[in-house]
Amino acid sequence: MRPMAKSASSFVCQSCGSTASKWSGRCDNCGEWNTIIEEKTSAPVSGARGASLPKGKASRLVGLRGESPPQPRIQTGIAELDRVAGGGFVPGSGVLIGGDPGIGKSTLLLQALASLARTGARVIYVSGEEAIAQVRLRAQRLGLDDANVLLATETNVSDILATLNEGEPPAIAVIDSIQTLWSPVIEAAPGTVSQLKAGSEALVRYAKQKGTAMLLVGHVTKDGQIAGPKVIEHMVDTVLYFEGDRGHQYRILRAVKNRFGPTDEIGVFEMSDGGLKEVTNPSKLFMGTSDRPTPGTAIFAGMEGTRPLLMEVQALVSPSPLGTPRRTTVGWDSNRLSMILAVLEARAGVIIGANDVYLNVAGGLKVREPAADLAVAAALLSSLTGTVIPHGTAVFGEVALSGAIRPVGQTEARLKEAQKLGLREAVIAAATEQASVKGLKVKSIETISDLVAWTAAQDKGLRRIV
């Protein structure tokens, strides 16, 4: 006779997913306040004492050497989306897409499904937040209503799986969003950790069994992370983040996890009346179009995944009327800005600490790599002295605490991108190997003092800063 199920309760943190024996105001694991909620689950009585696992079946062991067929890909026809996914979505994979509300997640996925449906593929869009009439209205506004995209509005995981099991398995299924899902076997509200885990696990299991690429849409928290525990990101094969400021028309789709392709790959889109349009040359977008550069700007040659990208770094240094000067950054790490300012003062004698400092990466892009240190330092020096860095000059390199300029990876790709877009000079670390591209003059510097001297040499009529 099978044991009866009993209702058990546990206290689960909605931020990190850890469990506690009793309620408390603060989670001991992640330190967040007011995130612990009591959840009831139905679990079989397992007679823990003396219980043993059933005998398993041994798996066949193989070596590392051998031929494996390449993974097939489902290409949506949207090149930037396929690029970030690693060349297209892999059948049977689970993909988690996160982003702020209103950033364009649903619009992008609807465009992708419509493009794929026009090729004859069977695609399904399941919305848990909008009615069918709302989805149809968006499709009409985007000119996608002629595509054979199958729609459903459902939040019950069991009903969603029953819908997906009807007929031929779809090539791609979109679930918008996982925070609205609920399973009847779990006594918890939609959006709680238990419901998120159960719903995601069931949908990913269906994708593995049927060969469907399952795209799960997730909301993000105020910190920019996908709401819910990290275990959800471990369940899926690919995690994509849709970034951008709603005040800007540009959106960045970034891969932070991909079992079938490179991570930190980005796709660039422009929001318009007709939906999201691909930006085929993002370097020209982030560099700006002005042929007359102003003090406080520098062109940084960065890398986003495998893609070289040129972007404009803007700095403003002005006298501060406050006792504690302001330090404001947009698109860059504020702690790293403080480090660059300290190195300039300690290693090069540049007096900058009494000024307000504002730093911005043009176009709403977020830069994470330390190779931007040298471009930031150049922009700060340019703004402080009023010196204009010559138009057509790319700057990149890592600044050490000792003041030394360290080389960075993929230098040749950065230089080739700069030369392709018409830049004529590049300032890089002296220790860089094989740093030469035809038609591009390369200036090598060893220390931050060399950068100060190079900046001052661009306009000899300005006052000395050291």
PEWO-V892500 format. One record per helix or strand of 3 or more residues. SS is the DSSP state (alpha for helix, beta for strand). FROM is the first residue (numbers start at 1). LEN is the number of residues. If there is no record, write none. Layout:
# PEWO-V892500
{{SS	FROM	LEN} {SS	FROM	LEN}}
This chain:
# PEWO-V892500
{{beta	5	9} {beta	36	9} {alpha	79	6} {beta	94	6} {alpha	105	13} {beta	123	5} {alpha	132	11} {beta	150	4} {alpha	157	9} {beta	172	5} {alpha	178	3} {alpha	193	18} {beta	213	8} {alpha	231	5} {beta	238	6} {beta	250	9} {beta	266	7} {beta	275	4} {alpha	282	6} {beta	297	8} {beta	307	13} {beta	327	4} {alpha	334	15} {beta	355	7} {alpha	362	3} {alpha	370	16} {beta	393	3} {beta	404	3} {alpha	411	10} {beta	425	5} {beta	440	6} {alpha	448	10}}
